[in-house]
Amino acid sequence: MAIVFSKNSGLNDSLWKPVGQVINAVMQDADNEKTQHDSIVGSIAVEKKSKKYAEKQTGVTSLSSFDVVNEGNKAPMDDFQETFPKLIVHSAFSKSVALTKEMLDDGDLDGMKTTARNLVLGYKRTRAELATNALVTEGAEFTIGPSKRKLDKTTGDGLALFNTAHKSVKATVETQSNVFTNAFGTDASMLIRLASIGRNFKNDSGQVTGYTFNKIIIPGNCYELEETIKRIIRSDLIVGSNNNDVNTQKGLWELVVDPLWQAAPGTAPYIIMSDEANKAYNGTVFYDRTPLDIQNQVDIHSRNLEYNGYGRMSCGFNNWRHVILGGAAQGTTLT
């Protein structure tokens, strides 16, 4: 994440200077360490850096296929339009901790190291929570942080990421759904059906996109669903069948078990994603606007060494055609 120490005034204090450099080194090591939370963000979003207040995503519709023309005739002029624009606004995140004077007096260096390390790891977890909550929440908003701050999760068409009636720029294209109430089931039937629906999504011009869905994302507390999926995507033969038919789904899917996604009791939602479509559309985009910035100071009243971490980031959606939600509370029901 490239942590930045923008102010170290607390380390000029003779009381804290002997241990201050050690604490900063611990933070630097924690920043360099690759964690599960880092991999979650990279697995479900396209990561980018930003130097602006917000990032506007847009594009243009595709052209129709080339037409046959008679000898000497002028080629027909095609038209294109701007796709739905989407403005993704960055939010500021901040947290403070204190290394107490008592910890220093008692030589509790391990406790101080742990506190400092947890500040950095907490920021990494917050990045993963932002990406997770933005993706998996049903509705047009999601919440983040202890204060349950509400943030937008609509796409360029103004609808929630998962919606039964997504619009296209060209009015001739029928509305499309990417949210379904159907359970995953005990075999590959629903997975195959939803992957086919995703591959046949139409773009804003009405052309079939043709992207292959290759990733399954599930909550961390759905162990039965996890076991079923592992069998389906790793077994040589078809799961749940006495026939010796080859399992056509083996090797086609990557499973992401996200522990930050906790399903409600009695539910087992799941998301399938196309990495190819996600990159092509900038579907789920995670922006790091300001990397983790650390400042410290000594509080004159308590003599504590206080650290503050600050960063700005965002996670939003330019398009919806890269993801499908199954097992949803509300949505289209396949029969």
C-alpha positions in Angstrom: 0.0 0.0 0.0 3.0 2.3 0.3 2.5 3.7 3.7 3.4 7.4 4.2 4.8 8.9 7.5 4.0 12.5 6.9 4.6 13.8 10.4 6.8 12.3 13.2 6.8 15.2 15.7 6.2 12.7 18.5 9.5 11.1 17.9 11.3 14.3 18.6 10.2 13.9 22.2 13.1 12.6 24.3 10.7 10.4 26.2 9.5 8.4 23.2 12.4 8.8 20.7 14.2 5.5 21.8 11.2 3.3 20.8 9.6 5.5 18.2 11.8 4.3 15.3 11.1 0.7 16.3 7.3 1.4 16.2 7.6 3.0 12.7 9.5 0.0 11.4 6.8 -2.4 12.7 4.2 -0.3 10.8 6.3 -0.4 7.7 6.7 -4.2 7.9 2.9 -4.6 8.4 2.3 -2.5 5.3 4.7 -4.6 3.2 3.1 -7.9 4.4 0.6 -9.4 2.0 -2.5 -10.4 3.8 -5.8 -12.1 3.1 -7.5 -8.7 3.0 -5.2 -7.5 0.3 -6.1 -10.6 -1.8 -9.8 -10.0 -1.3 -9.7 -6.6 -2.9 -7.7 -7.9 -5.9 -10.0 -10.8 -6.3 -13.2 -8.9 -6.6 -12.3 -5.5 -8.0 -10.0 -3.8 -10.6 -7.6 -1.7 -8.5 -6.6 1.7 -9.7 -5.0 4.9 -8.3 -6.6 8.3 -8.5 -5.4 11.9 -8.3 -8.9 13.5 -8.4 -11.8 14.3 -6.1 -13.8 11.6 -8.0 -13.5 9.5 -11.1 -16.0 9.6 -13.9 -16.4 6.4 -15.9 -18.0 6.3 -19.3 -17.6 4.9 -22.8 -19.2 4.6 -26.2 -21.6 2.0 -27.7 -20.2 -0.5 -30.1 -20.7 -0.4 -33.8 -22.8 -2.8 -35.7 -21.2 -5.5 -37.9 -19.8 -4.5 -41.3 -22.4 -4.6 -44.1 -22.2 -5.9 -47.6 -22.0 -3.1 -50.1 -22.4 -3.1 -53.9 -19.5 -2.2 -56.1 -18.8 1.5 -56.1 -21.4 2.2 -53.4 -20.7 4.3 -50.3 -20.5 2.4 -47.0 -23.4 3.0 -44.7 -22.6 5.4 -41.9 -22.9 3.8 -38.4 -23.7 5.7 -35.2 -22.5 5.5 -31.7 -23.5 7.1 -28.4 -21.9 7.8 -25.1 -22.7 5.0 -22.6 -24.2 5.8 -19.2 -21.7 7.9 -17.2 -20.9 7.0 -13.6 -19.2 9.3 -11.0 -17.4 7.4 -8.3 -16.6 9.8 -5.3 -13.8 9.0 -2.9 -14.4 8.9 0.9 -11.9 9.7 3.7 -11.2 7.0 6.3 -9.3 7.7 9.6 -8.5 6.0 12.9 -6.3 6.9 15.9 -4.6 4.9 18.6 -2.5 5.7 21.6 0.7 4.1 23.1 0.3 4.9 26.7 2.9 6.4 29.0 2.3 3.4 31.3 3.3 1.0 28.5 6.5 3.0 28.0 7.3 3.0 31.8 6.7 -0.7 32.0 8.8 -1.5 29.0 5.8 -3.1 27.2 7.4 -3.0 23.8 5.5 -6.0 22.5 2.2 -4.3 23.4 3.2 -1.2 21.6 4.3 -3.1 18.6 1.0 -5.0 18.4 -1.0 -1.8 18.7 1.0 -0.1 15.9 0.8 -3.2 13.7 -3.0 -3.4 14.3 -3.4 0.2 13.0 -2.0 -0.7 9.6 -3.8 -4.1 9.5 -7.0 -2.3 10.4 -6.6 -0.1 7.3 -6.0 -3.2 5.1 -9.2 -4.8 6.6 -11.1 -1.6 5.9 -10.1 -1.7 2.3 -11.4 -5.2 2.0 -14.6 -4.4 3.9 -15.2 -1.5 1.5 -14.8 -3.7 -1.6 -16.8 -6.6 0.0 -19.7 -4.5 1.2 -20.0 -2.6 -2.0 -20.2 -5.8 -4.1 -22.3 -8.1 -2.0 -25.0 -5.8 -0.5 -28.4 -6.0 -2.2 -30.0 -2.6 -2.9 -28.7 0.8 -4.1 -26.7 1.6 -1.0 -24.3 -0.2 1.3 -22.9 0.6 4.7 -19.3 0.7 5.9 -17.5 1.2 9.2 -18.7 1.3 12.9 -20.8 4.3 12.1 -22.6 2.4 9.3 -22.1 5.2 6.8 -24.2 4.7 3.7 -22.5 4.9 0.3 -23.8 4.6 -3.2 -23.7 1.3 -5.2 -25.6 2.1 -8.3 -24.2 1.6 -11.8 -24.2 3.9 -14.8 -27.8 3.2 -15.5 -28.8 4.6 -12.1 -30.0 1.3 -10.8 -28.6 -0.9 -8.0 -25.7 -3.2 -9.1 -28.0 -6.2 -8.9 -31.3 -5.4 -10.5 -34.0 -7.2 -12.5 -34.5 -4.5 -15.1 -31.1 -3.0 -16.2 -31.4 -0.5 -19.0 -29.2 0.0 -22.0 -28.4 3.3 -23.8 -30.2 2.2 -27.0 -33.9 1.9 -26.2 -34.3 -1.0 -28.6 -32.4 -3.3 -26.2 -34.7 -5.0 -23.7 -34.1 -4.8 -20.0 -31.9 -7.5 -18.4 -31.6 -9.0 -15.0 -28.5 -10.0 -13.1 -30.1 -11.0 -9.8 -31.8 -14.3 -9.2 -33.5 -15.9 -6.2 -32.6 -19.5 -7.2 -30.5 -21.4 -4.7 -27.2 -22.8 -5.9 -28.4 -26.4 -5.6 -26.5 -29.6 -5.1 -25.1 -30.0 -8.6 -23.8 -27.8 -11.4 -27.1 -27.2 -13.2 -27.8 -23.7 -11.8 -24.1 -22.6 -12.1 -24.1 -23.6 -15.8 -27.5 -21.8 -16.4 -26.4 -18.6 -14.8 -23.0 -18.6 -16.6 -24.9 -19.0 -19.9 -27.1 -16.0 -19.0 -24.0 -14.0 -18.2 -22.3 -15.0 -21.4 -25.3 -13.9 -23.4 -25.8 -10.5 -21.8 -26.3 -7.8 -24.4 -24.2 -4.6 -24.4 -25.6 -1.1 -24.8 -25.8 -1.6 -28.6 -27.7 -4.9 -28.3 -24.7 -7.0 -29.2 -24.1 -10.2 -27.2 -21.0 -9.7 -25.0 -19.8 -13.3 -25.0 -17.7 -13.1 -21.8 -16.9 -16.3 -19.9 -17.8 -16.3 -16.2 -14.9 -17.9 -14.3 -15.2 -16.9 -10.6 -17.6 -17.8 -7.8 -17.7 -15.6 -4.6 -19.4 -16.8 -1.5 -19.9 -15.8 2.1 -17.4 -17.1 4.7 -20.1 -18.7 6.8 -21.8 -20.9 4.2 -19.8 -24.1 4.8 -22.3 -26.4 3.0 -22.4 -24.2 -0.1 -18.6 -24.0 0.0 -18.3 -27.8 0.2 -20.7 -28.3 -2.7 -18.9 -25.8 -4.9 -15.5 -27.4 -4.2 -16.8 -30.8 -5.3 -18.4 -29.4 -8.4 -15.3 -27.5 -9.6 -12.7 -30.0 -8.6 -14.2 -33.5 -9.2 -13.3 -35.5 -12.2 -16.8 -36.9 -12.6 -20.3 -35.2 -12.3 -21.2 -34.6 -8.7 -24.4 -36.3 -7.5 -24.6 -38.7 -10.4 -24.0 -42.5 -10.6 -23.0 -42.1 -14.2 -19.4 -42.0 -15.2 -19.8 -38.8 -17.2 -17.0 -36.3 -17.2 -17.4 -33.1 -15.1 -17.3 -30.3 -17.6 -17.0 -27.7 -14.9 -13.6 -28.9 -13.5 -10.9 -26.3 -13.9 -13.2 -23.6 -15.2 -13.9 -21.8 -11.9 -12.0 -20.0 -9.2 -13.7 -20.0 -5.7 -13.3 -17.0 -3.5 -14.5 -17.5 0.1 -14.9 -14.0 1.5 -14.9 -14.1 5.4 -16.0 -10.5 5.5 -19.2 -11.5 3.7 -21.4 -13.0 6.4 -24.8 -14.4 5.2 -27.9 -14.1 7.3 -29.0 -17.4 9.0 -30.9 -19.6 6.6 -29.6 -17.9 3.4 -26.8 -19.0 1.1 -26.2 -16.2 -1.6 -23.5 -16.5 -4.1 -22.0 -14.3 -6.9 -20.5 -15.4 -10.2 -18.1 -13.0 -12.0 -16.3 -12.7 -15.3 -12.8 -11.4 -14.7 -12.6 -10.6 -18.4 -15.8 -8.6 -18.4 -14.8 -6.9 -15.2 -11.6 -5.6 -16.7 -13.2 -4.7 -20.1 -16.0 -2.7 -18.5 -14.2 -1.5 -15.4 -17.1 -3.1 -13.8 -16.1 -3.2 -10.1 -13.4 -0.5 -9.6 -11.5 0.1 -6.4 -9.7 3.5 -6.3 -6.9 4.4 -3.8 -6.9 8.2 -3.8 -4.6 8.8 -0.8 -2.5 5.9 0.5 -2.4 5.3 4.3 -0.8 8.4 5.8 0.5 8.1 9.4 1.1 11.0 11.8 2.1 11.0 15.4 2.3 13.4 18.3 2.8 13.3 22.1 -0.3 14.4 24.0 0.9 16.9 26.6 -1.8 16.0 29.1 -1.5 12.2 29.1 2.1 11.9 27.8 0.8 9.2 25.4 2.2 8.8 21.9 -0.8 9.2 19.6 -0.8 7.8 16.1 -3.4 8.8 13.5 -3.9 6.9 10.2 -5.7 8.6 7.3 -6.6 7.5 3.7 -9.0 8.1 0.9 -10.5 5.4 -1.3 -13.7 4.4 -3.1 -15.3 1.3 -4.6 -17.9 1.7 -7.3 -19.5 0.3 -10.4 -19.3 1.5 -14.0 -21.2 -1.5 -15.4 -23.2 -4.5 -14.1 -22.6 -7.1 -16.9 -19.6 -8.7 -15.2 -21.5 -10.1 -12.1 -24.6 -12.2 -11.3 -26.1 -12.6 -7.8 -27.8 -15.9 -7.0 -29.8 -17.0 -3.9 -31.0 -13.4 -3.5 -33.8 -12.3 -1.3 -35.5 -10.6 -4.2 -34.9 -11.0 -7.9 -35.8 -13.0 -11.0 -36.8 -16.6 -10.4 -35.8 -19.1 -13.0 -38.2 -22.0 -13.6 
